[in-house]
Amino acid sequence: MVGTRRWTNAYDVTVTGDPDYRVHVVNDTLVLRDVSHADTGNYTCHVTNMAATRARTVAIVVSSTQSS
């Protein structure tokens, strides 16, 4: 087993790779586009391989948004 990665949001819901969502995953990277205050929160990357499982959390804070 090479390993797996997945991202979850503050509600422990897995973030999918569906680009129709503002927050999604591309090549194991969390992508946020057209963010709003609703996207503020903790996002956790869970990495699992044969040796261990690790998780790291980042806090995303959207302090203002800009219109295009």
N, C-alpha and C positions, 0 to 999 in steps of 0.2 A: 504494500500500500504506500503510495507516494505521499498522500496527505489530502486533506480537504480543508477548505476555508468557507466560512459563511459569515455574513453580517446580520445582526439583529438590531432593531430599534429599541427605544426606551420601554416599549411594551413587550419585549422579547419576541417580536414577530420577525421572521426571516425576511430580509430585504431581497427581492428577486432581481433577476436580470432583465426584467421587462422595461424597455426604454420608454414606454408610455407613461411611466411613473416619474415624477420629479426626482425622487431618490431611488436609485437602482445600482446594480453592480455590473461592472464591465471588467473582465479578466481579473477577478478577485479584488478590484478596486472600487471603493464606495464612490459613487458619482452623485452630486447634488446639482441640479440645474433649476433656474427660475425659482430660487428659494423664497420662502416666506417665513414669518415668525412661527408658523406651525411646524416647521422643520427643525426648530431648536430642540435640542435634547441630546441624550447619550446614545451613541452607536457603538456596538461591540463587535469586534472581529474575533471569531472562534476558529482556532487552527487545531486540527487533529491529525496525528500520524501514529505509527505503531508505538512510538516511545512515550508520547504524552499528548495531553490536550491543554491548550493555553488559550486565554482570552485577554484581550486588551480593549479598554473602553476609551473613546474620545468624546469630548463634549463639543457639540456644535452650537454656537450661539449666533443667531441672525439678529443683528442689532438694528439694521435698517434695510430697506429694499429700495431699489431704483427702478423706475419705469423705463422701458426701452422706447 
